[in-house]
Amino acid sequence: MSSSIEGRRIVLGVTGGIAAYKAIEVCRRLVDAGAHVIPVMTDDATRFVGEVTFSALASEPVQKSLWSEADPIPHTHLGKTADLILVAPATARFLGCYAAGISDGLLTATVLATRAPVIVCPAMHTEMWEHAAVQENLATLARRGVIVVPPAEGRLAGGDAGLGRLADPAEIVAAAVAVLEGRGYQVPSGRLRDFDGRRVLVSAGGTREPIDPVRFISNRSSGKQGHALARAAADRGADVILVTTTNRPAPPGAKVVRVDTAASMEEAMLEHAANADVVIMAAAVADFRPKVPAEAKLSKADGLPDILLEPTPDILRELGRRRPVGQVLVGFAAETGDAVERAAAKLTAKGVDLMVANDVSAAGVGFDHDTNAVTILGADGGRRQVELSSKRQVADAVLDSVAGLLD
Ligand code: CTP
């Protein structure tokens, strides 16, 4: 690990919370890994930990004030020369100032005066963490590209227990390394609550169109990506309804509606979409179905069956037609070759906000794999590529794009 952050300049911001003592460990680990750590403390932080501790462990003495005699403009100097700014712990007050663009001291001025990546690691009591003001500030910051290492569950100051405790120092340092290496930081499942109170409807799996009571037309969809989406949305605080053709276990916290055919999926989706903030059609809907399924099992003895096909309803297109104002609609396009171009055409034709394209002929991608690689296309022309990663990671990336549109 040491080589990748050797010599990189990290401004370590420490704000006034009890978890400030854990920032000592973060500082020590970064310095051990070879980083050049510049500690910046708020006055309140020094009530919890003495600045001498950080000055002794870091690469430079603590800076606290905008009004330093040695450097008349310390915030721009810090902001310009930093490779990364890491704020741990970040209090509700710090996050509020940062989101509102208020510089009330050296640290807030520095994060506003930088183009370097900024990681914030909130820590506070559960009630504060769950307050809409804090969550909205975090969503604003995340939308602007600030990386959030969310708090963990555990014992809090005063003997309470709950969500709000500073993430583990090892995890914070790993996030810093990932960002400095350009890999980006993946929020651990269930730690970001940016879909609190949102109603998310997801479809998953391939539909089955009966030929007779025992046979059907279907496709290779496993439903794994749709289930991963439902799980990720529930973990991130959403009220989730999952309409699925598979018998995979229900993701914790999600309501599951089991369906079978395109017609039954359409009925369930149209019913629940009317009240949803987000609708994601991850299902692989069969395009054709036998017009009149046989009532009794077909037998070889009757000769080759003459199966007349008809198109199934295009559920996504219908959802696009009916969608309420403000609803975010997402489609998937599994293609073999020219995935992005084909998906772009479907995005327009079906009237969706986002189309998630994957080339299922590539190794490790799509049907029945645990991994996927996609391009997320936006109706605004935006394109985001997600390299081969777990379906959960792809789900989180899709939800990140959706979160940007919800606001
Ligand atoms: N879809 C749908 N209803 C259908 C077919 C597809 O809702 N009858 C949705 C899928 O769930 C997916 C998107 O439309 O989100 C694109 O599906 P895809 O099968 O790639 O597109 P098709 O419309 O079937 O186009 P084509 O057959 O030309 O590939």
Residues whose N, C-alpha, C, O or C-beta is under 5 A from the ligand:
A	BS01	CTP	M281 A282 A283 A284 V285 A286 D287 T312 P313 D314 I315 L316 G331 F332 A333 A334
